């Protein structure tokens, strides 16, 4: 690698993490390099800096484009393609989550809907369907929450994420004041509290 030590440490680590997230190590390294770069890079720049083959870089860039994680750019008088990541880290995270949802959650939801529409032929299938309905309902709840969060502007999203344990305190206070549908009972109705 032809990188400063600090950059190389991050790029190598991101490549290793990428392989744990289900992407090729080289793709992770390419993304880390592009993310840290001040200027858009072309494929030759990436080959030189990472010390990997041109074909690996080409395939990695195509994969990153398919995930909508890099932007293609051109420079006047230069026919080469240059690549950069979005400047906004929150946009990167939103794109990554959306793309994973499309590839992993949506197909699972489609399968669950199809299976739940079938008539079970045995007690074992009825039991399996009940379990799949639980999973379906959880995914529905999570995807609904996700859709709500996607509509938040970044400032509101940061506020939500920084609430942390304060959310639990707010919910406990709400439970004291209101009966929550589906809850066993409100704290106000608990004889221990009287």
C-alpha positions as CSV (number, residue, x, y, z in Angstrom):
1,X,0.0,0.0,0.0
2,X,1.1,3.5,-0.8
3,X,-0.6,5.3,2.0
4,X,0.4,7.3,5.1
5,X,0.4,5.1,8.2
6,X,-2.7,6.6,9.7
7,X,-4.7,6.2,6.5
8,X,-3.4,2.7,5.9
9,X,-4.5,1.7,9.4
10,X,-8.0,2.8,8.8
11,X,-8.2,1.4,5.2
12,X,-6.9,-2.1,6.4
13,X,-9.3,-2.1,9.3
14,X,-12.3,-1.1,7.1
15,X,-11.4,-3.9,4.7
16,X,-11.4,-6.4,7.6
17,X,-14.7,-5.0,8.9
18,X,-16.2,-5.1,5.4
19,X,-15.6,-8.8,5.2
20,X,-17.5,-9.2,8.4
21,X,-20.4,-7.2,7.0
22,X,-20.6,-9.4,3.9
23,X,-18.6,-7.4,1.4
24,X,-15.3,-8.2,-0.2
25,X,-12.3,-6.9,1.7
26,X,-11.0,-5.0,-1.3
27,X,-14.4,-3.3,-1.7
28,X,-14.1,-2.2,1.9
29,X,-10.6,-0.8,1.4
30,X,-11.7,1.0,-1.7
31,X,-14.5,2.6,0.1
32,X,-12.4,3.6,3.1
33,X,-9.8,5.2,0.7
34,X,-12.4,7.1,-1.2
35,X,-14.1,8.2,2.1
36,X,-10.8,9.6,3.4
37,X,-9.6,11.2,0.2
38,X,-9.8,15.0,-0.2
39,X,-10.3,14.7,-3.9
40,X,-12.2,12.2,-6.1
41,X,-9.9,9.3,-7.3
42,X,-9.8,7.4,-10.5
43,X,-9.2,3.7,-10.8
44,X,-5.5,4.1,-11.5
45,X,-5.1,6.2,-8.3
46,X,-6.8,3.5,-6.3
47,X,-4.7,0.7,-7.8
48,X,-1.5,2.6,-7.0
49,X,-2.5,3.5,-3.5
50,X,-3.9,0.1,-2.5
51,X,-1.6,-2.1,-4.4
52,X,-4.4,-4.3,-5.8
53,X,-5.2,-5.3,-9.3
54,X,-7.0,-3.1,-11.8
55,X,-9.7,-5.8,-12.2
56,X,-10.3,-5.9,-8.5
57,X,-10.7,-2.1,-8.4
58,X,-13.1,-2.1,-11.4
59,X,-15.3,-4.8,-9.8
60,X,-15.1,-3.1,-6.4
61,X,-16.2,0.3,-7.9
62,X,-19.1,-1.4,-9.8
63,X,-20.2,-3.0,-6.5
64,X,-20.0,0.3,-4.7
65,X,-22.0,2.0,-7.5
66,X,-24.6,-0.7,-7.3
67,X,-25.0,0.1,-3.6
68,X,-25.2,3.8,-4.4
69,X,-22.3,4.5,-2.1
70,X,-20.0,6.3,-4.5
71,X,-20.6,9.2,-6.9
72,X,-19.1,9.1,-10.4
73,X,-17.5,12.4,-11.4
74,X,-15.6,13.8,-14.4
75,X,-12.9,16.4,-14.7
76,X,-12.7,18.8,-17.6
77,X,-10.2,17.6,-20.3
78,X,-9.9,14.2,-18.6
79,X,-11.8,11.2,-20.0
80,X,-11.3,9.0,-16.9
81,X,-14.0,8.3,-14.4
82,X,-13.4,9.7,-10.9
83,X,-15.1,8.4,-7.8
84,X,-16.0,10.0,-4.4
85,X,-18.2,9.3,-1.5
86,X,-21.0,11.6,-0.4
87,X,-19.7,14.3,2.0
88,X,-22.4,13.8,4.5
89,X,-21.8,10.8,6.7
90,X,-25.5,10.6,7.6
91,X,-26.4,10.3,3.9
92,X,-23.9,7.4,3.6
93,X,-25.6,5.7,6.6
94,X,-29.1,6.3,5.3
95,X,-28.1,4.9,1.8
96,X,-26.4,1.8,3.4
97,X,-29.4,1.0,5.5
98,X,-31.8,1.5,2.6
99,X,-29.8,-0.7,0.3
100,X,-29.5,-3.4,3.0
101,X,-33.2,-3.2,3.6
102,X,-33.9,-3.7,-0.2
103,X,-31.5,-6.7,-0.4
104,X,-32.3,-8.4,2.9
105,X,-35.5,-7.3,4.6
106,X,-37.8,-6.8,1.6
107,X,-37.3,-10.3,0.1
108,X,-37.8,-11.8,3.5
109,X,-41.1,-9.9,3.9
110,X,-42.2,-11.0,0.5
111,X,-41.6,-14.6,1.3
112,X,-43.3,-14.3,4.8
113,X,-46.4,-12.8,3.2
114,X,-46.6,-15.5,0.6
115,X,-46.2,-18.3,3.2
116,X,-48.7,-16.7,5.6
117,X,-51.3,-16.7,2.8
118,X,-51.1,-20.5,2.4
119,X,-53.4,-22.9,4.2
120,X,-51.4,-25.0,6.7
121,X,-51.7,-28.8,6.0
122,X,-50.7,-30.0,9.5
123,X,-50.3,-29.0,13.1
124,X,-46.6,-28.6,12.5
125,X,-47.2,-26.2,9.6
126,X,-49.7,-24.3,11.7
127,X,-47.1,-23.9,14.5
128,X,-44.5,-22.9,11.9
129,X,-46.9,-20.3,10.4
130,X,-47.6,-18.8,13.9
131,X,-43.8,-18.4,14.4
132,X,-43.5,-16.9,10.9
133,X,-46.4,-14.5,11.7
134,X,-44.4,-13.3,14.8
135,X,-41.4,-12.7,12.6
136,X,-43.5,-10.9,10.0
137,X,-45.2,-8.7,12.6
138,X,-41.8,-7.8,14.1
139,X,-40.4,-6.9,10.6
140,X,-43.5,-4.9,9.9
141,X,-43.1,-2.9,13.1
142,X,-39.3,-2.4,12.4
143,X,-39.9,-1.3,8.8
144,X,-42.6,1.1,9.8
145,X,-40.3,2.6,12.4
146,X,-37.5,2.7,9.8
147,X,-39.8,4.6,7.4
148,X,-40.6,7.1,10.1
149,X,-36.9,7.6,10.9
150,X,-36.0,8.0,7.2
151,X,-38.3,11.0,7.0
152,X,-36.5,12.7,9.9
153,X,-34.0,15.4,8.9
154,X,-30.5,14.8,10.1
155,X,-30.7,17.2,13.1
156,X,-33.8,15.4,14.4
157,X,-32.2,12.0,13.9
158,X,-29.2,13.0,15.9
159,X,-31.4,14.3,18.7
160,X,-33.3,11.0,18.7
161,X,-30.1,9.0,18.8
162,X,-28.7,11.1,21.6
163,X,-31.7,10.5,23.8
164,X,-30.5,7.1,24.8
165,X,-31.8,6.0,28.2
166,X,-33.9,9.1,28.5
167,X,-36.4,7.4,26.1
168,X,-37.0,4.7,28.8
169,X,-37.7,7.4,31.4
170,X,-40.2,9.1,29.1
171,X,-41.9,5.8,28.4
172,X,-42.1,5.0,32.1
173,X,-43.6,8.4,32.8
174,X,-46.1,7.9,30.0
175,X,-47.1,4.5,31.5
176,X,-47.8,6.1,34.8
177,X,-50.1,8.6,33.1
178,X,-51.9,6.5,30.5
179,X,-53.0,3.0,30.0
180,X,-51.1,1.6,27.0
181,X,-53.1,-0.8,24.7
182,X,-51.5,-4.2,24.9
183,X,-49.8,-3.6,28.2
184,X,-50.7,-5.7,31.2
185,X,-51.9,-2.6,33.1
186,X,-50.8,0.8,33.8
187,X,-48.7,1.6,36.9
188,X,-51.6,3.9,38.1
189,X,-53.8,0.8,38.4
190,X,-51.2,-1.3,40.3
191,X,-52.3,-1.9,43.9
192,X,-48.7,-1.7,45.1
193,X,-48.6,1.9,44.1
194,X,-51.6,2.8,46.3
